[in-house]
């Protein structure tokens, strides 16, 4: 009798766990589907944290780039050093016509140019290079306003000195791209382009 009860209890826990996982995936699928549907007449960006990919969708073409999100995971709180999820826009484009590898401090070019590191080396400083696409959240209380404001957290899509780490989480909040890729994206997108950052492994709401 005791053995049967233990078996039933364990089966119940397994069922609940599976149901929760399916539910979370369905919620994320709905969020992504609704975002695509609402923006189907416009160009937009999807950032898939699970696959470490950025997809830029236009009416005629789809561009896919490898990225690197936060090593600390997803999260919208100030000082969390996590990548924020949800809907954003590109609020500002910074760095037009600067050379590949141009280094930014406070969104200003320092006149320094670096050669990106191709090896899988994590250097102490988070070097922002080549181009900046500054993100602004669109969802009050989630990624906009208060202590969850993506723009006030200085969340960017930007080039990095650590190109060898692209393809896996390595940043401290921003979305990193290879320098050549971020220049290509910068030249293709406009300000106010919608961006959705998501993961099927994260329960958002």
N, CA, C and O of each residue as an XYZ file, in Angstrom:
820
protein
N       0.843     -1.220      0.000
C       0.000      0.000      0.000
C       0.867      1.255      0.000
O       0.612      2.205     -0.741
N       1.896      1.241      0.846
C       2.800      2.381      0.918
C       3.537      2.563     -0.400
O       3.704      3.684     -0.881
N       3.985      1.427     -0.989
C       4.695      1.498     -2.266
C       3.804      2.058     -3.363
O       4.266      2.841     -4.193
N       2.546      1.671     -3.378
C       1.605      2.172     -4.386
C       1.401      3.666     -4.229
O       1.377      4.408     -5.211
N       1.253      4.104     -2.978
C       1.065      5.530     -2.732
C       2.267      6.345     -3.196
O       2.109      7.422     -3.771
N       3.466      5.829     -2.944
C       4.673      6.529     -3.387
C       4.715      6.619     -4.905
O       5.084      7.647     -5.472
N       4.331      5.524     -5.551
C       4.335      5.506     -7.018
C       3.350      6.527     -7.574
O       3.659      7.270     -8.505
N       2.161      6.548     -6.984
C       1.128      7.492     -7.431
C       1.583      8.929     -7.212
O       1.366      9.792     -8.062
N       2.216      9.182     -6.067
C       2.686     10.527     -5.748
C       3.758     10.988     -6.738
O       3.727     12.115     -7.232
N       4.715     10.082     -7.018
C       5.774     10.429     -7.967
C       5.216     10.659     -9.361
O       5.657     11.563    -10.070
N       4.241      9.839     -9.755
C       3.611     10.004    -11.064
C       2.897     11.348    -11.135
O       2.935     12.024    -12.163
N       2.241     11.737    -10.032
C       1.527     13.017     -9.967
C       2.499     14.182    -10.144
O       2.230     15.121    -10.894
N       3.649     14.109     -9.433
C       4.644     15.176     -9.559
C       5.191     15.274    -10.980
O       5.391     16.368    -11.506
N       5.430     14.107    -11.597
C       5.920     14.086    -12.972
C       4.898     14.685    -13.917
O       5.257     15.433    -14.827
N       3.636     14.369    -13.715
C       2.553     14.891    -14.561
C       2.450     16.404    -14.443
O       2.315     17.107    -15.444
N       2.515     16.902    -13.200
C       2.423     18.346    -12.971
C       3.602     19.058    -13.627
O       3.435     20.106    -14.250
N       4.798     18.478    -13.483
C       5.982     19.070    -14.082
C       5.867     19.149    -15.585
O       6.186     20.179    -16.179
N       5.414     18.074    -16.211
C       5.262     18.050    -17.668
C       4.197     19.042    -18.117
O       4.376     19.744    -19.113
N       3.094     19.099    -17.385
C       2.000     20.002    -17.737
C       2.469     21.454    -17.681
O       2.119     22.261    -18.542
N       3.273     21.783    -16.648
C       3.785     23.146    -16.519
C       4.696     23.501    -17.677
O       4.624     24.600    -18.228
N       5.574     22.541    -18.050
C       6.493     22.782    -19.159
C       5.740     23.025    -20.454
O       6.056     23.952    -21.201
N       4.739     22.189    -20.720
C       3.932     22.353    -21.933
C       3.215     23.692    -21.920
O       3.152     24.388    -22.934
N       2.670     24.048    -20.746
C       1.952     25.313    -20.622
C       2.870     26.498    -20.921
O       2.483     27.424    -21.635
N       4.097     26.466    -20.369
C       5.047     27.552    -20.595
C       5.394     27.663    -22.077
O       5.476     28.766    -22.619
N       5.596     26.522    -22.728
C       5.923     26.532    -24.156
C       4.763     27.094    -24.965
O       4.967     27.853    -25.912
N       3.528     26.712    -24.582
C       2.355     27.211    -25.303
C       2.220     28.719    -25.155
O       1.900     29.420    -26.115
N       2.466     29.216    -23.938
C       2.392     30.658    -23.708
C       3.394     31.391    -24.596
O       3.060     32.389    -25.235
N       4.630     30.880    -24.627
C       5.666     31.503    -25.454
C       5.314     31.434    -26.926
O       5.487     32.410    -27.656
N       4.818     30.280    -27.367
C       4.410     30.135    -28.767
C       3.344     31.155    -29.132
O       3.374     31.740    -30.214
N       2.396     31.364    -28.212
C       1.329     32.348    -28.455
C       1.896     33.762    -28.540
O       1.483     34.551    -29.390
N       2.848     34.082    -27.654
C       3.461     35.411    -27.659
C       4.171     35.659    -28.982
O       4.017     36.720    -29.587
N       4.953     34.674    -29.429
C       5.692     34.821    -30.691
C       4.729     34.899    -31.868
O       4.893     35.743    -32.749
N       3.720     34.022    -31.888
C       2.748     34.017    -32.991
C       1.997     35.340    -33.077
O       1.805     35.879    -34.167
N       1.576     35.858    -31.939
C       0.841     37.129    -31.923
C       1.735     38.287    -32.364
O       1.286     39.189    -33.071
N       2.995     38.259    -31.949
C       3.931     39.309    -32.346
C       4.111     39.312    -33.860
O       4.067     40.363    -34.500
N       4.314     38.120    -34.426
C       4.494     38.014    -35.884
C       3.230     38.473    -36.614
O       3.306     39.202    -37.604
N       2.077     38.043    -36.120
C       0.808     38.413    -36.753
C       0.586     39.921    -36.706
O       0.150     40.525    -37.685
N       0.890     40.519    -35.558
C       0.670     41.959    -35.399
C       1.642     42.813    -36.216
O       1.385     43.988    -36.478
N       2.754     42.207    -36.612
C       3.780     42.970    -37.333
C       4.046     42.435    -38.735
O       5.072     42.748    -39.339
N       3.114     41.620    -39.256
C       3.352     40.955    -40.533
C       3.487     41.925    -41.710
O       4.063     41.572    -42.739
N       2.964     43.135    -41.563
C       3.083     44.123    -42.640
C       4.340     44.984    -42.503
O       4.604     45.842    -43.346
N       5.105     44.754    -41.452
C       6.302     45.553    -41.193
C       7.529     44.653    -41.048
O       7.408     43.443    -40.861
N       8.698     45.258    -41.135
C       9.927     44.540    -40.813
C      10.021     44.392    -39.295
O       9.600     45.288    -38.563
N      10.563     43.286    -38.817
C      10.688     43.094    -37.376
C      11.852     42.156    -37.065
O      12.387     41.482    -37.945
N      12.228     42.134    -35.779
C      13.332     41.303    -35.309
C      12.837     40.343    -34.239
O      12.124     40.741    -33.318
N      13.217     39.081    -34.364
C      13.000     38.069    -33.326
C      14.360     37.676    -32.768
O      15.284     37.386    -33.527
N      14.487     37.663    -31.445
C      15.727     37.211    -30.816
C      15.401     35.970    -29.986
O      14.764     36.054    -28.937
N      15.851     34.822    -30.479
C      15.592     33.528    -29.850
C      16.759     33.205    -28.915
O      17.853     32.861    -29.362
N      16.509     33.321    -27.624
C      17.566     33.108    -26.637
C      17.980     31.645    -26.580
O      19.157     31.344    -26.379
N      17.029     30.732    -26.756
C      17.341     29.295    -26.707
C      18.346     28.910    -27.788
O      19.258     28.121    -27.543
N      18.179     29.461    -28.962
C      19.038     29.122    -30.095
C      20.166     30.129    -30.304
O      21.014     29.941    -31.176
N      20.178     31.211    -29.496
C      21.185     32.263    -29.625
C      21.236     32.782    -31.074
O      22.287     32.827    -31.715
N      20.050     33.168    -31.547
C      19.927     33.671    -32.916
C      19.080     34.930    -32.953
O      18.129     35.080    -32.186
N      19.440     35.830    -33.855
C      18.626     37.008    -34.165
C      18.125     36.853    -35.587
O      18.902     36.604    -36.509
N      16.812     37.002    -35.756
C      16.191     36.876    -37.074
C      15.567     38.210    -37.444
O      14.694     38.722    -36.743
N      16.029     38.762    -38.554
C      15.454     40.008    -39.055
C      14.587     39.671    -40.256
O      15.077     39.199    -41.282
N      13.282     39.921    -40.112
C      12.304     39.533    -41.131
C      11.811     40.776    -41.871
O      11.304     41.720    -41.265
N      11.971     40.752    -43.190
C      11.428     41.800    -44.030
C      10.351     41.185    -44.926
O      10.096     39.981    -44.882
N       9.747     42.012    -45.711
C       8.678     41.531    -46.588
C       9.209     40.530    -47.610
O       8.494     39.620    -48.031
N      10.463     40.705    -48.001
C      11.008     39.892    -49.088
C      12.083     38.906    -48.651
O      12.323     37.910    -49.334
N      12.744     39.178    -47.500
C      13.850     38.323    -47.099
C      13.881     38.127    -45.598
O      13.313     38.908    -44.834
N      14.570     37.048    -45.189
C      14.821     36.790    -43.768
C      16.326     36.666    -43.566
O      16.989     35.893    -44.258
N      16.858     37.424    -42.624
C      18.281     37.389    -42.306
C      18.458     36.783    -40.917
O      17.756     37.165    -39.980
N      19.382     35.848    -40.779
C      19.624     35.192    -39.493
C      21.080     35.378    -39.086
O      21.997     35.159    -39.877
N      21.273     35.790    -37.825
C      22.618     36.040    -37.315
C      22.797     35.344    -35.962
O      21.856     35.302    -35.169
N      23.981     34.800    -35.684
C      24.252     34.286    -34.335
C      24.466     35.449    -33.377
O      24.992     36.494    -33.760
N      24.057     35.258    -32.134
C      24.206     36.319    -31.134
C      24.722     35.729    -29.820
O      24.927     34.521    -29.696
N      24.921     36.601    -28.864
C      25.284     36.185    -27.514
C      24.480     37.030    -26.535
O      24.617     38.253    -26.496
N      23.642     36.368    -25.747
C      22.849     37.062    -24.730
C      23.560     36.958    -23.378
O      24.712     36.529    -23.311
N      22.880     37.346    -22.321
C      23.527     37.402    -21.003
C      23.874     36.020    -20.453
O      23.096     35.072    -20.553
N      25.041     35.942    -19.884
C      25.473     34.725    -19.197
C      24.628     34.483    -17.950
O      24.616     33.377    -17.410
N      23.927     35.512    -17.493
C      23.090     35.409    -16.285
C      21.642     35.033    -16.585
O      20.823     34.940    -15.670
N      21.321     34.818    -17.861
C      19.968     34.420    -18.233
C      19.068     35.591    -18.566
O      19.535     36.699    -18.832
N      17.754     35.328    -18.548
C      16.757     36.358    -18.868
C      16.208     36.995    -17.598
O      15.962     36.322    -16.597
N      16.023     38.300    -17.666
C      15.438     39.010    -16.536
C      15.421     40.499    -16.819
O      16.296     41.013    -17.515
N      14.432     41.189    -16.285
C      14.232     42.594    -16.646
C      14.599     43.584    -15.548
O      14.546     44.795    -15.764
N      14.969     43.087    -14.380
C      15.249     43.978    -13.257
C      16.557     44.744    -13.439
O      17.538     44.214    -13.961
N      16.549     45.969    -13.007
C      17.742     46.813    -12.987
C      18.833     46.135    -12.158
O      18.558     45.549    -11.111
N      20.066     46.225    -12.637
C      21.241     45.657    -11.964
C      21.243     44.131    -11.883
O      22.021     43.549    -11.128
N      20.379     43.487    -12.656
C      20.371     42.016    -12.676
C      21.431     41.466    -13.626
O      21.838     40.309    -13.518
N      21.872     42.310    -14.557
C      22.820     41.898    -15.598
C      22.276     40.738    -16.428
O      23.022     39.878    -16.895
N      20.959     40.741    -16.597
C      20.295     39.737    -17.414
C      19.728     40.399    -18.672
O      19.524     41.613    -18.707
N      19.480     39.597    -19.692
C      18.881     40.103    -20.922
C      17.368     40.223    -20.732
O      16.724     39.257    -20.323
N      16.794     41.383    -21.020
C      15.349     41.559    -20.831
C      14.546     40.846    -21.912
O      14.965     40.774    -23.067
N      13.394     40.325    -21.524
C      12.513     39.673    -22.490
C      11.358     40.590    -22.864
O      11.165     41.649    -22.266
N      10.596     40.166    -23.863
C       9.406     40.900    -24.270
C       9.629     41.804    -25.474
O      10.670     41.762    -26.129
N       8.611     42.629    -25.744
C       8.624     43.496    -26.928
C       9.401     44.789    -26.678
O       9.273     45.430    -25.635
N      10.209     45.143    -27.672
C      11.003     46.367    -27.641
C      10.928     47.047    -29.005
O      10.387     46.495    -29.963
N      11.474     48.240    -29.071
C      11.750     48.879    -30.361
C      13.202     49.321    -30.374
O      13.823     49.495    -29.325
N      13.734     49.501    -31.578
C      15.040     50.133    -31.722
C      14.804     51.634    -31.603
O      14.255     52.256    -32.512
N      15.215     52.200    -30.499
C      14.924     53.619    -30.245
C      15.974     54.540    -30.844
O      15.662     55.666    -31.232
N      17.222     54.070    -30.924
C      18.292     54.894    -31.486
C      19.322     54.013    -32.180
O      19.611     52.900    -31.739
N      19.871     54.536    -33.279
C      20.963     53.887    -33.999
C      22.207     54.763    -33.852
O      22.174     55.952    -34.167
N      23.285     54.180    -33.382
C      24.483     54.955    -33.068
C      25.709     54.315    -33.732
O      25.921     53.106    -33.640
N      26.503     55.148    -34.398
C      27.764     54.671    -34.951
C      27.833     54.626    -36.462
O      28.732     53.994    -37.017
N      26.910     55.278    -37.138
C      26.882     55.245    -38.598
C      28.221     55.681    -39.193
O      28.798     56.699    -38.813
N      28.691     54.867    -40.142
C      29.914     55.129    -40.905
C      31.210     54.996    -40.106
O      32.283     55.277    -40.640
N      31.140     54.581    -38.858
C      32.379     54.356    -38.108
C      33.046     53.058    -38.584
O      32.371     52.177    -39.117
N      34.355     52.939    -38.397
C      35.054     51.728    -38.854
C      34.698     50.500    -38.039
O      34.291     50.608    -36.882
N      34.855     49.334    -38.645
C      34.643     48.072    -37.936
C      35.616     48.010    -36.766
O      36.810     48.262    -36.930
N      35.103     47.675    -35.589
C      35.946     47.592    -34.399
C      36.055     48.884    -33.619
O      36.783     48.947    -32.628
N      35.332     49.934    -34.053
C      35.335     51.190    -33.298
C      34.799     50.949    -31.892
O      33.766     50.300    -31.727
N      35.485     51.461    -30.883
C      35.130     51.226    -29.483
C      34.315     52.396    -28.930
O      34.675     53.561    -29.102
N      33.200     52.055    -28.257
C      32.322     53.078    -27.665
C      32.461     53.118    -26.142
O      32.613     52.088    -25.485
N      32.405     54.316    -25.612
C      32.252     54.556    -24.169
C      31.126     55.569    -24.015
O      31.195     56.670    -24.562
N      30.087     55.195    -23.268
C      28.960     56.108    -23.133
C      28.346     56.476    -24.466
O      27.856     57.592    -24.643
N      28.370     55.541    -25.410
C      27.794     55.695    -26.753
C      28.557     56.693    -27.615
O      28.047     57.154    -28.636
N      29.767     57.024    -27.208
C      30.638     57.909    -27.993
C      31.868     57.110    -28.442
O      32.412     56.301    -27.690
N      32.291     57.360    -29.694
C      33.490     56.696    -30.187
C      34.725     57.249    -29.481
O      34.924     58.462    -29.414
N      35.547     56.349    -28.959
C      36.746     56.745    -28.209
C      37.928     57.040    -29.130
O      39.001     57.416    -28.657
N      37.742     56.873    -30.441
C      38.811     56.959    -31.442
C      39.665     55.687    -31.468
O      40.591     55.575    -32.271
N      39.351     54.733    -30.588
C      40.078     53.458    -30.565
C      39.401     52.463    -31.510
O      38.177     52.459    -31.642
N      40.189     51.637    -32.155
C      39.688     50.557    -33.003
C      40.356     49.262    -32.566
O      41.580     49.197    -32.453
N      39.564     48.244    -32.324
C      40.135     46.961    -31.877
C      39.979     45.894    -32.957
O      39.112     45.985    -33.827
N      40.830     44.894    -32.878
C      40.710     43.713    -33.723
C      39.936     42.677    -32.917
O      40.407     42.258    -31.860
N      38.751     42.245    -33.389
C      37.942     41.285    -32.613
C      38.708     39.993    -32.314
O      39.469     39.495    -33.144
N      38.489     39.471    -31.117
C      39.126     38.223    -30.682
C      38.313     37.051    -31.210
O      37.132     36.919    -30.888
N      38.932     36.202    -32.016
C      38.231     35.071    -32.613
C      38.231     33.840    -31.707
O      37.368     32.973    -31.841
N      39.187     33.759    -30.793
C      39.253     32.630    -29.863
C      38.165     32.761    -28.791
O      37.617     33.843    -28.583
N      37.859     31.651    -28.117
C      36.829     31.648    -27.071
C      37.424     32.161    -25.765
O      37.632     31.409    -24.812
N      37.690     33.461    -25.753
C      38.319     34.103    -24.605
C      37.369     35.146    -24.020
O      36.833     35.988    -24.741
N      37.168     35.076    -22.698
C      36.318     36.038    -21.999
C      37.220     37.068    -21.328
O      37.859     36.770    -20.318
N      37.274     38.267    -21.878
C      38.117     39.310    -21.303
C      37.351     40.043    -20.193
O      36.121     40.002    -20.170
N      38.056     40.709    -19.278
C      37.387     41.339    -18.122
C      36.375     42.415    -18.496
O      35.335     42.535    -17.848
N      36.664     43.199    -19.533
C      35.809     44.337    -19.870
C      34.793     43.971    -20.946
O      35.097     43.210    -21.865
N      33.587     44.519    -20.827
C      32.559     44.338    -21.860
C      32.730     45.454    -22.889
O      32.187     46.548    -22.731
N      33.491     45.165    -23.944
C      33.828     46.177    -24.939
C      32.726     46.255    -25.998
O      32.407     45.258    -26.644
N      32.150     47.443    -26.169
C      31.077     47.681    -27.141
C      31.686     48.265    -28.400
O      32.361     49.293    -28.351
N      31.448     47.608    -29.537
C      32.159     47.981    -30.754
C      31.242     48.134    -31.966
O      30.129     47.609    -31.999
N      31.739     48.863    -32.950
C      31.208     48.986    -34.319
C      29.876     49.727    -34.442
O      29.820     50.781    -35.076
N      28.811     49.199    -33.853
C      27.492     49.827    -33.948
C      26.686     49.555    -32.679
O      26.904     48.564    -31.983
N      25.740     50.470    -32.396
C      24.809     50.301    -31.266
C      23.383     50.484    -31.771
O      23.071     51.470    -32.440
N      22.526     49.529    -31.446
C      21.079     49.654    -31.634
C      20.477     49.630    -30.230
O      20.419     48.585    -29.581
N      20.027     50.806    -29.772
C      19.572     50.966    -28.386
C      18.110     50.547    -28.290
O      17.257     51.066    -29.010
N      17.828     49.604    -27.395
C      16.479     49.062    -27.260
C      15.686     49.786    -26.184
O      16.219     50.170    -25.143
N      14.404     49.963    -26.461
C      13.467     50.566    -25.511
C      12.284     49.615    -25.355
O      11.690     49.198    -26.349
N      11.943     49.273    -24.128
C      10.830     48.358    -23.875
C       9.487     48.976    -24.221
O       9.326     50.196    -24.202
N       8.529     48.123    -24.538
C       7.187     48.579    -24.907
C       6.108     48.123    -23.925
O       4.938     48.471    -24.082
N       6.498     47.347    -22.916
C       5.506     46.747    -22.024
C       5.671     47.300    -20.607
O       6.612     46.954    -19.892
N       4.740     48.161    -20.225
C       4.790     48.791    -18.905
C       4.822     47.742    -17.799
O       4.024     46.804    -17.784
N       5.765     47.921    -16.871
C       5.872     47.012    -15.743
C       6.619     45.730    -16.047
O       6.918     44.951    -15.142
N       6.923     45.505    -17.323
C       7.676     44.310    -17.721
C       9.074     44.698    -18.190
O      10.072     44.178    -17.692
N       9.136     45.614    -19.154
C      10.445     46.090    -19.616
C      10.461     47.606    -19.824
O      11.364     48.151    -20.460
N       9.454     48.266    -19.279
C       9.378     49.734    -19.392
C       8.902     50.337    -18.066
O       7.912     49.896    -17.482
N       9.632     51.353    -17.610
C       9.248     52.041    -16.383
C       9.849     51.409    -15.137
O      10.260     50.248    -15.152
N       9.897     52.180    -14.063
C      10.349     51.673    -12.774
C      11.736     51.062    -12.820
O      12.649     51.615    -13.432
N      11.890     49.907    -12.161
C      13.200     49.252    -12.104
C      13.334     48.140    -13.138
O      14.184     47.259    -13.007
N      12.476     48.187    -14.185
C      12.552     47.178    -15.250
C      12.688     47.830    -16.632
O      12.369     47.212    -17.648
N      13.157     49.063    -16.662
C      13.187     49.820    -17.910
C      14.427     49.473    -18.743
O      15.554     49.775    -18.352
N      14.199     48.838    -19.893
C      15.323     48.383    -20.720
C      16.197     49.527    -21.211
O      17.420     49.401    -21.246
N      15.581     50.644    -21.591
C      16.390     51.760    -22.099
C      17.251     52.355    -20.996
O      18.418     52.672    -21.229
N      16.696     52.510    -19.801
C      17.474     53.049    -18.694
C      18.546     52.069    -18.218
O      19.506     52.458    -17.554
N      18.368     50.781    -18.569
C      19.399     49.779    -18.262
C      20.496     49.766    -19.336
O      21.480     49.036    -19.216
N      20.319     50.576    -20.378
C      21.281     50.652    -21.488
C      21.457     49.289    -22.161
O      22.567     48.779    -22.313
N      20.318     48.724    -22.555
C      20.331     47.450    -23.269
C      20.442     47.712    -24.761
O      19.593     48.380    -25.351
N      21.498     47.179    -25.363
C      21.770     47.396    -26.782
C      21.866     46.064    -27.527
O      22.048     45.001    -26.934
N      21.738     46.166    -28.842
C      22.299     45.179    -29.764
C      23.586     45.839    -30.256
O      23.542     46.950    -30.784
N      24.733     45.173    -30.091
C      25.996     45.829    -30.422
C      27.076     44.831    -30.829
O      26.954     43.626    -30.606
N      28.130     45.366    -31.431
C      29.294     44.550    -31.738
C      30.114     44.300    -30.489
O      29.951     44.995    -29.486
N      31.002     43.304    -30.542
C      31.778     42.919    -29.369
C      33.223     42.612    -29.738
O      33.530     42.229    -30.867
N      34.095     42.790    -28.761
C      35.491     42.376    -28.954
C      35.616     40.855    -28.870
O      36.569     40.282    -29.399
N      34.651     40.195    -28.204
C      34.733     38.762    -27.926
C      33.933     37.939    -28.949
O      32.976     37.253    -28.591
N      34.330     38.017    -30.201
C      33.586     37.314    -31.247
C      33.632     35.788    -31.084
O      32.721     35.088    -31.525
N      34.679     35.284    -30.459
C      34.796     33.841    -30.270
C      33.733     33.248    -29.359
O      33.527     32.034    -29.350
N      33.052     34.103    -28.587
C      32.000     33.635    -27.672
C      30.607     33.769    -28.274
O      29.624     33.369    -27.652
N      30.513     34.330    -29.480
C      29.204     34.455    -30.121
C      28.636     33.058    -30.367
O      29.342     32.152    -30.808
N      27.339     32.904    -30.069
C      26.683     31.608    -30.212
C      26.351     30.971    -28.880
O      25.685     29.937    -28.824
N      26.829     31.606    -27.783
C      26.470     31.124    -26.454
C      26.336     32.328    -25.520
O      26.910     33.379    -25.801
N      25.596     32.203    -24.421
C      25.440     33.323    -23.492
C      26.798     33.765    -22.934
O      27.574     32.944    -22.445
N      27.070     35.063    -23.015
C      28.366     35.561    -22.539
C      28.337     37.023    -22.128
O      29.296     37.508    -21.527
N      27.247     37.748    -22.439
C      27.210     39.187    -22.162
C      26.760     39.445    -20.727
O      26.536     38.512    -19.955
N      26.631     40.731    -20.381
C      26.103     41.089    -19.061
C      24.762     41.800    -19.203
O      24.404     42.647    -18.385
N      24.021     41.441    -20.261
C      22.667     41.981    -20.445
C      22.313     42.272    -21.886
O      21.196     41.994    -22.324
N      23.253     42.829    -22.621
C      22.989     43.211    -24.015
C      22.982     41.999    -24.951
O      23.301     40.877    -24.555
N      22.609     42.266    -26.202
C      22.698     41.280    -27.271
C      23.947     41.603    -28.081
O      24.021     42.636    -28.746
N      24.917     40.714    -28.017
C      26.155     40.902    -28.773
C      26.044     40.252    -30.148
O      25.384     39.227    -30.317
N      26.705     40.873    -31.130
C      26.796     40.314    -32.473
C      28.230     40.423    -32.976
O      29.024     41.213    -32.464
N      28.549     39.621    -33.982
C      29.825     39.803    -34.659
C      29.820     41.180    -35.313
O      28.772     41.677    -35.725
N      30.977     41.780    -35.404
C      31.068     43.155    -35.879
C      30.562     43.337    -37.308
O      29.845     44.295    -37.596
N      30.929     42.433    -38.192
C      30.445     42.534    -39.573
C      28.930     42.376    -39.624
O      28.252     43.039    -40.408
N      28.408     41.489    -38.778
C      26.961     41.248    -38.762
C      26.192     42.443    -38.233
O      25.159     42.811    -38.793
N      26.683     43.059    -37.153
C      25.935     44.180    -36.576
C      25.959     45.384    -37.515
O      25.012     46.171    -37.532
N      27.026     45.537    -38.294
C      27.063     46.617    -39.288
C      26.042     46.357    -40.387
O      25.343     47.273    -40.820
N      25.955     45.103    -40.841
C      24.958     44.747    -41.854
C      23.551     44.997    -41.329
O      22.722     45.582    -42.025
N      23.277     44.553    -40.097
C      21.946     44.745    -39.507
C      21.646     46.232    -39.352
O      20.547     46.681    -39.677
N      22.606     46.989    -38.863
C      22.463     48.433    -38.670
C      22.049     49.116    -39.978
O      21.181     49.989    -39.991
N      22.679     48.706    -41.061
C      22.388     49.313    -42.359
C      21.030     48.904    -42.914
O      20.486     49.583    -43.785
N      20.483     47.807    -42.420
C      19.213     47.304    -42.943
C      18.000     47.761    -42.134
O      16.916     47.927    -42.692
N      18.166     47.962    -40.852
C      17.009     48.283    -40.012
C      16.843     49.792    -39.849
O      17.770     50.573    -40.060
N      15.633     50.163    -39.469
C      15.326     51.561    -39.181
C      14.996     51.714    -37.701
O      14.665     50.741    -37.022
N      15.089     52.936    -37.216
C      14.607     53.216    -35.856
C      13.120     52.904    -35.792
O      12.402     53.041    -36.783
N      12.669     52.487    -34.629
C      11.283     52.082    -34.341
C      10.929     50.695    -34.874
O       9.770     50.286    -34.818
N      11.927     49.969    -35.393
C      11.689     48.570    -35.749
C      11.364     47.779    -34.481
O      12.049     47.916    -33.468
N      10.322     46.953    -34.542
C       9.914     46.149    -33.391
C      10.875     44.966    -33.186
O      11.383     44.381    -34.142
N      11.102     44.642    -31.921
C      11.999     43.549    -31.536
C      11.315     42.717    -30.460
O      10.781     43.271    -29.499
N      11.323     41.398    -30.606
C      10.816     40.514    -29.563
C      11.950     39.616    -29.083
O      12.557     38.892    -29.872
N      12.232     39.671    -27.779
C      13.229     38.794    -27.158
C      12.480     37.741    -26.362
O      11.642     38.075    -25.525
N      12.777     36.455    -26.619
C      11.990     35.402    -25.977
C      12.798     34.123    -25.773
O      13.852     33.920    -26.377
N      12.261     33.264    -24.895
C      12.816     31.940    -24.653
C      11.676     31.012    -24.269
O      10.813     31.385    -23.474
N      11.664     29.824    -24.820
C      10.644     28.845    -24.470
C      10.906     28.200    -23.120
O      10.077     27.448    -22.607
N      12.061     28.500    -22.551
C      12.422     27.919    -21.251
C      12.056     28.842    -20.089
O      12.295     28.506    -18.929
N      11.483     29.993    -20.395
C      11.187     30.984    -19.366
C       9.705     31.312    -19.298
O       9.076     31.609    -20.314
N       9.151     31.255    -18.087
C       7.764     31.660    -17.865
C       7.752     33.169    -17.652
O       8.348     33.653    -16.690
N       7.093     33.917    -18.517
C       7.176     35.367    -18.465
C       6.223     35.985    -17.460
O       6.605     36.891    -16.718
N       4.982     35.506    -17.425
C       3.965     36.234    -16.678
C       3.356     35.381    -15.579
O       2.478     35.845    -14.851
